[in-house]
Amino acid sequence: MDSSSTRRMNTRRKLFEAAVTLIAEQGFSSTTVDEIAERAGVAKGTVYYNFASKTVLFEELLRHGIELLTDSLQQAADGTAARGGSNVDALDAMIRAGLEFISAYPALTQLYVAELWRTNRAWQSTLMQVRQQAIAVIETVLRKAISTGELSEEIDVPLTASALFGMVLVAALDWQSFQPERSIDEVHSALSRLLQGRVGGDSPKP
């Protein structure tokens, strides 16, 4: 990658970080391009050079963030498989990866959850597409677990994948907001027991 491409990627990263922090603090409508530029330490023209508008910036921000989460989930699943773990182990590793991601990007996660409820936004279709990409990673592992007999064939894969995804999001936000004294290990352990009891517990008896 040449130096100009590297500089552009770094600039976009700064703009993403500035935008997500400001919008989480004061909302999308109240956040101006001038404030984003100032927080990122760049000229206002730089914002428009990289993004056609504040709306485009925010849409790309959401896309970028959820794609990072999707990559984290996929890496967790692949890593577990490479170590010879089961598919239920992979689901557990994905829960951990999700918690770590949300811990690293709490403002982005808050924005994502808030925007899910606002169906009149220009970026709603993009948000639904990238959400489905993340859930598809979970669905793939669930289907593998069913095919190997680890989980019951009666499991509703799309609904279960969405439930697992939502469980991690809500539990992590509650942890960050109301129980920050807890460690990530404690939160992961609690969710892991739910996974083993509610999903893993439905598997057929040998």
C-alpha positions in Angstrom: 0.0 0.0 0.0 1.5 3.4 -1.0 1.9 6.3 1.4 -1.0 8.3 0.0 -3.4 5.3 0.6 -2.0 4.9 4.1 -2.6 8.6 4.8 -6.1 8.4 3.5 -6.9 5.4 5.6 -5.5 7.1 8.7 -7.5 10.2 8.0 -10.7 8.3 7.6 -10.0 6.4 10.8 -9.6 9.7 12.7 -12.9 11.0 11.2 -14.7 7.8 12.2 -13.4 8.0 15.7 -14.3 11.7 16.0 -17.7 11.3 14.6 -18.7 8.3 16.7 -17.6 10.0 19.9 -19.4 13.3 19.1 -22.6 11.6 17.8 -22.7 9.4 20.9 -22.4 12.5 23.1 -24.8 14.8 21.4 -26.8 13.0 18.7 -26.5 13.0 14.9 -28.6 16.2 14.3 -26.6 18.3 16.8 -23.2 17.2 15.5 -21.7 19.5 12.9 -19.1 18.8 10.3 -17.0 21.6 11.8 -17.0 19.8 15.2 -16.1 16.5 13.5 -13.2 18.1 11.7 -12.0 19.9 14.9 -12.1 16.7 17.0 -10.3 14.8 14.3 -7.7 17.5 13.9 -8.2 18.1 10.2 -9.6 20.8 8.0 -13.3 20.9 7.2 -12.5 20.4 3.5 -10.8 17.1 4.4 -14.1 15.8 5.7 -15.9 16.5 2.4 -12.9 15.2 0.4 -13.4 11.8 2.1 -17.2 11.8 2.5 -19.8 13.6 0.4 -21.8 14.6 3.5 -22.3 14.1 7.2 -24.9 11.5 6.4 -22.6 9.5 4.1 -19.9 9.7 6.8 -22.2 8.3 9.4 -23.5 5.6 7.1 -19.9 4.5 6.3 -19.1 4.7 10.0 -21.8 2.2 10.8 -20.8 -0.1 7.9 -17.2 0.0 9.0 -17.9 -0.7 12.6 -20.2 -3.7 12.0 -17.8 -5.1 9.4 -15.1 -4.9 12.1 -17.4 -6.8 14.5 -18.2 -9.4 11.8 -14.5 -9.9 11.2 -13.9 -10.4 14.9 -16.7 -13.0 15.1 -15.3 -14.9 12.1 -11.8 -14.9 13.4 -13.1 -16.3 16.7 -14.9 -19.1 14.9 -12.0 -19.9 12.6 -9.5 -19.9 15.5 -11.6 -22.3 17.5 -11.9 -24.7 14.5 -8.2 -24.5 13.9 -7.6 -25.6 17.5 -9.9 -28.5 17.1 -12.7 -27.1 19.2 -16.4 -27.9 18.8 -18.9 -25.7 17.1 -20.5 -24.9 20.5 -17.0 -23.8 21.6 -16.9 -21.6 18.5 -20.1 -20.0 19.5 -18.7 -19.4 23.0 -15.5 -17.9 21.5 -17.7 -15.6 19.4 -19.5 -14.4 22.5 -16.1 -13.5 24.0 -15.0 -11.7 20.8 -18.3 -9.7 20.8 -17.7 -8.6 24.4 -14.1 -7.6 23.6 -15.3 -5.6 20.6 -18.0 -3.8 22.5 -15.5 -3.1 25.3 -13.1 -1.6 22.8 -15.8 0.4 20.9 -18.6 1.2 23.4 -19.7 4.5 21.7 -20.1 2.7 18.4 -22.1 0.0 19.9 -24.4 2.4 21.6 -25.0 4.2 18.3 -25.7 0.9 16.5 -28.3 -0.2 19.0 -29.9 3.3 19.0 -30.1 3.4 15.2 -31.7 0.0 14.9 -34.9 1.5 16.3 -34.9 4.5 13.9 -36.5 3.2 10.8 -36.7 6.5 9.0 -32.9 7.1 8.6 -31.3 7.3 5.2 -28.8 4.6 6.2 -31.4 2.0 7.5 -31.0 -0.4 4.6 -27.2 -0.3 4.9 -27.5 -1.0 8.7 -29.8 -4.0 8.0 -27.4 -5.4 5.4 -24.3 -5.2 7.6 -26.2 -6.6 10.6 -27.2 -9.6 8.5 -23.6 -10.1 7.6 -22.7 -10.4 11.3 -25.6 -12.7 12.1 -24.8 -14.9 9.0 -21.5 -15.8 10.7 -23.3 -17.1 13.7 -25.9 -18.9 11.5 -23.1 -20.7 9.7 -21.7 -22.1 13.0 -25.1 -23.0 14.3 -25.8 -25.0 11.1 -22.5 -26.8 11.4 -23.3 -27.7 15.0 -26.7 -29.1 13.9 -25.1 -31.1 11.1 -22.5 -32.7 13.5 -25.2 -33.5 16.0 -24.0 -31.0 18.6 -27.3 -29.2 18.5 -30.9 -30.3 17.9 -32.3 -30.1 14.4 -35.3 -28.4 16.0 -33.4 -25.2 16.6 -34.6 -22.2 14.6 -31.2 -21.1 13.2 -32.1 -17.5 12.0 -33.9 -16.7 15.3 -31.3 -18.3 17.5 -28.5 -16.4 15.7 -30.3 -13.1 16.1 -31.0 -14.0 19.8 -27.3 -14.7 20.5 -26.3 -11.5 18.7 -28.8 -9.5 20.6 -27.9 -11.1 23.9 -24.3 -10.1 23.6 -25.1 -6.5 22.6 -27.6 -5.9 25.4 -25.6 -7.7 28.1 -22.4 -5.8 27.1 -24.1 -2.4 27.1 -25.7 -3.2 30.5 -22.2 -4.2 31.8 -20.6 -1.1 30.5 -23.3 1.3 31.7 -24.5 -0.2 35.0 -22.0 -2.8 36.2 -18.6 -1.5 35.0 -16.9 -3.0 38.1 -17.4 -6.5 36.7 -14.6 -8.0 34.7 -15.1 -9.2 31.1 -14.4 -12.7 32.4 -17.4 -12.5 34.7 -19.7 -11.3 31.9 -18.4 -13.9 29.5 -18.9 -16.7 32.1 -22.5 -15.7 32.7 -23.3 -15.6 29.0 -21.4 -18.8 28.4 -23.6 -20.6 31.0 -26.7 -19.3 29.2 -25.3 -20.6 25.9 -24.5 -24.0 27.3 -27.9 -24.3 29.1 -30.2 -22.9 26.5 -28.6 -23.8 23.2 -26.1 -26.5 24.0 -28.5 -28.1 26.4 -30.9 -28.8 23.5 -28.5 -31.2 21.8 -29.6 -34.8 21.5 -28.4 -37.3 24.1 -25.7 -39.7 22.9 
